[in-house]
Amino acid sequence: MIRILLSLSLALWFCSASAAPSLAEEMRLAARLHKAGETEKAVAIWQRRASEGQADAAYNLAVIHHYGDGVPLDYAAAMRWYRVAAEAGDKPAQFQIGLMYQTGQGVTADPAEAHRWFTRHLQHHLHHEHDPQMVAWRQQALALIDDRDRRETLAAQRQNGALVLADLRRRAGLTVAPTLASATSEHSLR
């Protein structure tokens, strides 16, 4: 009897867990709700997902507050949600924060802060310059390029040397006069 109850409760738990909507399904639902004018319900979904660290949900909240789309226009709320999305790595959110600092929307205009946000995604990758593996790969690539350049230069010098030698022989009269067969074949190729 206990086994049956345990297996029944596990089955119900698995069914309820699989019945929960996925992130994508919830984001689509929130978009449909917002489009249908039920922004409060959409905001509830986006806020829950944004609190879980979902950047797209935070970005959506920022946009609706930034433009007053279904909610009152609120630059401070927009900035707060853009920051949540930006901290999660969302590049458009980082750019929007830069624009808000550049134009002074909801914040004091600050060109230096705007530039910092515009280039934030680039700054993130600067640490790669000092990574030992990146340094080794860069050195290996330079060695391969140098080797290729040396081989190409040597091949070009050999070819040029052969041409110079042939020209000197021709000028010195050391070349053998073309035979009738080779002259004919040369003539037919033209």
N, C-alpha and C positions, 0 to 999 in steps of 0.2 A: 504494500500500500504506500509506504514512504517512497519507494522507488518510483512508483507511478506519479505521485505528486511532484517529486523532484524533476522527473523528466518532463512532465507537463509544464511546470514553472519555467524550466530551461527553454522549452519550445516557445512558450509565450514571450519570454525575454528576447529570444532571437528574432521572433516575428516583429516585436515592437522596435527592436534596434534596427532591423532592416527596413522598417516602414518610415523611419526618420528621413526627411528629405536631405538630399545631398547639398553641398555648398552651391553647386551650379543651379540646381533646381530652386533653391531658396533665392538666389540672386535673380533668376528669371521671374520668380513670383513677385519679388519686391519691385522689379522694374514694371511688371504688368500692373501691380497695385498703384504705383506712382503715376503711371500713364492714365489709369482709370480715375485718378483724382483721390485715391485713398492713400495719400502721402503719409498719414500718421502710421498706418500699418507697415508701409514700406520702411519708414524711418526706424520703427521698432526692430525690424529684421536687420537693417543695415547697422544699427547701433549694437545689436547683439553680436553680429559677425565682426564688426570693427573692434569690439572689446576682446574678441578672440584673436586679434592680430591680422584680420583679413584686410589687405590694403585696398582692394576694389570697393569694399563696403565703405571704408573711411573716405575714399575719394568721392564716391557718390554723395555722401553726406556733405562733403565740402562743396561740391558743385551746386547742390540745391540751395545751400545757405549763401553761397557766393552770388548766385543770380536770383535769389528769392523765388525759386521754382517750387511752389507748393508749401513753402515755409516763409516766414518773414526774412527779408534781406538782413544778413548778419555776418559782416566781414570777420568779426572775432571768432565766431563759430566756424566759419569757413577756414580761417587760418588754423584753428585748433585741429580740425579734421584733415586738412592738407598735411599738417605736421605728422599726424598719426600715419597717414599713407606714406609720406616721404621717409619717415623713420623705418618703415617696412621695406624701403627700397624702390618705391614707385617714382619713376623719373618724371612723368607728367606732373605729379604733385610737387616735386622739387622745383620744377620750372614755374608752376603757378605761384608758389611761395616767392620765388624770385621776382615774378611780375608784380606781385602785391607790394613787395619792398621797393621795386623800381617806381611804381606809380603812386605809392603811398595809400593803398587801399586798406583801410582798417589798421594800418601801422604807420609810423613815421617813415617817410621816404628815406631810404638808406642805400645808395648805390653800391657801397662795399658789401653790404649784406645781400643785396640782390645778386651781385656777381658771385658771392660764395654759394648761393643756392643754385644759380645757373650752372656752375661748374662742379657741383658737389659729386655728381656721378663720375666725373673725371678724376677728382681728388681721391676717390675710393681706390683707384687702381695704381696710384703712385707707389705704393709699397712694393709693387712687383719689381721695380727697378733694383731693389736691394736684396731680393730673394736670391739665395745662392744658386738655386736651380736655374732661375732665369738668367743670371750672370753666366753660368756655365753654358747654357744653350746659346746665348748671344755670342760668346767667344767661339763656340763650335761653329756657328753660322758664319762668323767672320773668317774663320780658318778655311771653311769650305769655299767661300767666295774668293778669298785670296788664291787658293789652289786652282780654282777654275780659271781665274784671270791669268795666272801664270801659264797654265796649259794653253789657253787661247793665244796669249802673246807669243809663246814658243812656236806654236803651229803657224801663226802669221809670219814670224821671222823666218822660219824654214821655207815657207812658200815664197816669201820675198827674196830670200837668198837664192833659191833655185831660179827665180826669174832673172835676178841680177846676173847670176853666173851664165845663164843661157844668153842673155843680151851681150855680155862681154865676149862670149865665144863667137856669137854671130858677128860682132864688130871686128873681132880679130881674124875672122875668116876661118875659124876652126870648125865650123859646122859642116856637116856633110850635106851636099846638095840633095834636095829631095829626089827620090826616085820617081820614075814615071808612074808607078802604082800609087805612091802616096800623094803625088801631085794630082792625079786623077781623082783619088778619093777626097782630097781636100776640095777640089773644084766642084765635085758633085754635092758636097755638103752645103755649099753656099747657095 
